[in-house]
Amino acid sequence: MRYYVSLDSNPGSSPVVVDLTELPNGALEAQVDGRAIDVDVVSIGARTSARVAGQIVDLTTEGAPPDIGIVASGHRSYVRVQSERMRSAEQAKSTTVSASDRVVKSPMPGRVVKVLVAEGDVVAAGQGLVVLEAMKMENEVRARAPGTVAQIHVKAGATVDGSAKLITLA
């Protein structure tokens, strides 16, 4: 199955193409942007241990595709993982921005460290809106779609639950 992976640190960049094939013996055959990669993956509860090109990486994931959070070796990142089918379905939809892209929600419980925008600001897709601290790590919550900041629902210092409204875009 082909997957398209976009990293949070590169909004707007081309996704990495990952092809995974499960072999009859249960092993995985992987190619990243056309290059064969030696990989082995074992899931243990919510944790995943992967051997990639000879290095072991322990991963914890949160959320559900296409947008998931990953903690690997103490570093948190957000990635967008779309299967070929998901990507085709998304492209077939109209290019209008959905209501869910207009309401920016907290991806996790945490404390608001800083609000990076003000009401009336025009923002681009991928632009940072709020900095959240969770598990002693700061995470920047970004806009999924372009728009104008209509309402800010939080202030610096506030504690929020996962899926709490942070900002509404118009």
C-alpha positions in Angstrom: 0.0 0.0 0.0 1.3 3.5 -0.8 1.2 6.2 1.8 2.0 9.9 1.6 3.6 11.4 4.7 3.9 15.1 5.4 6.0 16.3 8.3 4.8 19.2 10.5 8.0 21.1 10.2 7.6 21.5 6.5 4.1 22.9 5.8 3.4 23.0 2.1 6.3 20.8 1.1 5.9 17.6 -1.0 5.0 14.5 1.0 7.4 11.6 1.3 6.1 8.5 -0.6 6.2 5.3 1.5 5.4 2.0 -0.1 4.7 -0.9 2.3 4.2 -4.5 1.2 3.4 -7.2 3.7 5.1 -10.4 2.6 3.6 -13.9 3.1 5.8 -14.5 6.1 4.4 -11.4 7.8 7.6 -9.3 7.3 7.4 -5.8 5.8 9.1 -4.7 2.6 9.4 -0.9 2.6 10.5 1.8 0.0 10.8 5.5 0.9 10.7 7.7 -2.2 11.7 4.7 -4.3 14.6 3.5 -2.1 14.5 0.1 -0.4 14.7 0.5 3.4 15.3 -2.4 5.8 12.4 -2.2 8.3 10.8 -4.4 11.0 7.9 -3.3 13.2 6.5 -4.7 16.5 3.5 -3.2 18.2 3.1 -3.6 22.0 -0.1 -2.0 23.2 0.1 1.7 22.4 3.8 1.6 21.7 5.5 0.6 18.5 9.1 -0.5 18.2 10.6 -0.2 14.8 14.0 -1.2 13.4 14.7 1.1 10.4 18.0 0.7 8.6 19.5 -1.0 11.6 18.4 1.5 14.2 15.8 0.8 16.8 13.2 3.5 17.4 10.4 3.3 20.0 7.3 5.2 19.0 4.1 6.3 20.7 1.3 7.6 18.6 -1.7 9.7 19.4 -4.7 10.7 17.3 -6.1 9.0 14.2 -5.1 9.2 10.5 -4.6 11.2 8.6 -3.3 13.6 11.3 -1.3 11.9 14.1 1.2 12.8 16.7 4.3 10.8 17.2 6.7 10.8 20.1 10.1 9.2 19.2 13.2 9.3 21.3 11.7 12.1 23.4 10.8 14.3 20.4 7.1 15.0 19.5 6.2 15.6 15.9 2.9 15.8 14.0 2.6 14.1 10.7 -0.1 13.7 8.1 -0.3 10.1 6.8 -2.6 9.4 3.9 -3.1 6.2 2.1 -3.5 6.4 -1.7 -7.2 5.8 -1.3 -7.6 8.6 1.4 -5.6 11.0 -0.8 -7.7 10.3 -3.9 -10.9 10.8 -1.9 -9.7 14.1 -0.5 -8.7 15.4 -3.9 -12.0 14.3 -5.4 -13.8 16.5 -2.8 -14.4 20.1 -3.6 -11.6 22.6 -2.9 -13.7 24.5 -0.4 -12.5 24.6 3.2 -14.6 22.5 5.5 -16.1 23.7 8.8 -13.8 21.4 10.7 -10.8 23.2 9.3 -12.2 26.5 10.5 -12.3 25.5 14.2 -8.8 24.8 15.4 -8.8 22.4 18.4 -6.2 21.2 20.8 -4.7 17.9 19.7 -4.0 17.0 23.3 -4.5 18.2 26.9 -2.0 20.8 28.0 -1.3 24.4 29.0 -1.4 27.3 26.6 2.0 28.9 26.6 1.4 31.5 24.0 -1.2 32.7 21.5 0.7 33.6 18.3 -2.2 35.5 16.5 -4.8 38.2 17.3 -8.4 38.5 16.2 -8.5 39.8 12.7 -5.1 38.4 11.7 -5.0 36.7 8.2 -3.3 33.3 8.5 -2.0 30.9 5.9 -2.4 27.1 6.0 0.4 25.7 8.2 1.0 28.9 10.1 1.5 28.6 13.9 -1.5 29.8 16.0 -1.0 28.6 19.6 1.9 27.1 21.5 0.8 24.3 23.9 2.9 22.6 26.6 2.2 18.9 27.2 4.5 16.5 29.1 7.1 19.3 29.4 7.3 19.7 25.7 6.1 22.7 23.7 4.0 22.0 20.6 2.9 24.5 18.0 -0.7 24.1 16.8 -1.0 25.2 13.2 -3.8 26.3 10.9 -5.1 23.5 8.6 -6.5 26.1 6.2 -6.0 29.7 5.3 -8.4 32.3 6.9 -8.9 35.2 9.2 -8.9 34.8 13.0 -12.5 35.3 14.0 -12.3 34.3 17.6 -9.7 33.3 20.1 -11.1 30.9 22.7 -8.0 30.7 25.0 -5.4 32.8 26.8 -1.8 32.2 27.7 -1.7 30.2 30.9 -5.0 28.4 30.4 -5.2 24.7 30.8 -7.1 22.9 28.0 -8.5 19.4 27.4 -7.8 17.5 24.2 -10.2 18.6 21.4 -10.9 21.9 23.2 -11.6 24.9 20.9 -8.6 27.1 20.6 -9.3 29.4 17.6 -12.1 29.9 15.1 -11.1 31.1 11.6 -13.5 32.9 9.2 
